[in-house]
């Protein structure tokens, strides 16, 4: 796949991650998504995994970040009660 094709794919996928105000974490998410997705396409990593990686990177520094993206297009499950409980237990150790 050439660079032009990759750019077209990423541009299409970015339609499902809305822009935020200038300098916002939402825009940082879009920036990271492009970087992870470019690498992901060449390695066969799904768009869902690339977005999750980008979200995780931002949440390391900003745990309360609430990313906006089309949950029908990107199949990333929301954290449920058990996942949150598991994280709380890990933090207390």
C-alpha positions in Angstrom: 0.0 0.0 0.0 1.5 3.4 -1.0 1.5 6.6 1.1 -1.4 8.1 -0.8 -3.6 5.2 -0.1 -2.7 5.2 3.6 -3.4 8.9 3.8 -6.8 8.4 2.2 -7.7 5.7 4.7 -6.6 7.8 7.7 -8.4 10.9 6.4 -11.6 8.8 6.1 -11.2 7.3 9.6 -10.6 10.8 11.1 -14.2 11.7 10.1 -15.2 9.5 13.0 -13.0 11.3 15.6 -14.3 14.9 15.9 -12.0 17.8 16.2 -11.8 19.7 19.5 -10.8 23.3 20.3 -7.3 24.3 19.3 -4.7 22.8 21.7 -7.3 20.4 23.2 -6.7 16.8 24.3 -9.3 15.8 21.7 -7.0 17.2 19.0 -4.0 15.5 20.6 -6.0 12.2 20.3 -6.5 12.8 16.6 -2.7 13.5 16.2 -1.7 10.4 18.1 -4.3 8.3 16.2 -2.7 9.4 12.8 0.7 8.3 14.1 -0.4 5.0 15.5 -2.6 4.3 12.5 0.1 5.0 10.0 2.3 2.4 11.8 -0.7 0.1 12.4 -1.6 -0.1 8.7 1.8 -1.3 7.8 1.9 -3.9 10.6 -1.7 -5.1 10.2 -3.0 -3.6 13.4 -6.7 -2.7 13.4 -8.1 0.9 13.6 -9.7 0.0 16.9 -6.4 -1.1 18.5 -4.7 2.1 17.1 -7.4 4.3 18.7 -7.2 2.5 22.0 -3.4 3.0 22.0 -3.8 6.7 21.4 -6.5 7.0 24.1 -4.3 5.1 26.6 -1.3 7.3 25.9 -3.3 10.5 26.7 -5.0 8.9 29.7 -1.6 8.1 31.3 -1.2 11.9 31.9 -4.9 12.9 31.9 -6.8 10.0 33.5 -10.1 12.0 33.4 -9.9 12.5 29.6 -13.2 11.6 27.9 -12.4 10.9 24.3 -15.1 11.6 21.6 -15.3 9.2 18.7 -18.0 7.2 16.9 -18.5 4.1 18.9 -20.3 2.3 16.1 -17.3 2.8 13.8 -14.6 2.1 16.4 -15.4 -1.0 18.4 -13.8 -0.1 21.7 -15.7 -1.4 24.8 -16.4 1.0 27.6 -14.9 0.2 30.9 -17.3 -1.7 33.0 -17.7 -1.9 36.8 -15.4 -4.9 37.1 -12.6 -3.3 35.0 -12.7 -0.2 37.2 -12.7 -2.3 40.4 -9.7 -4.2 39.1 -7.8 -1.0 38.4 -8.6 0.3 41.9 -7.3 -2.9 43.5 -4.1 -2.6 41.5 -3.5 1.0 42.5 -3.9 0.1 46.2 -1.1 -2.5 46.1 
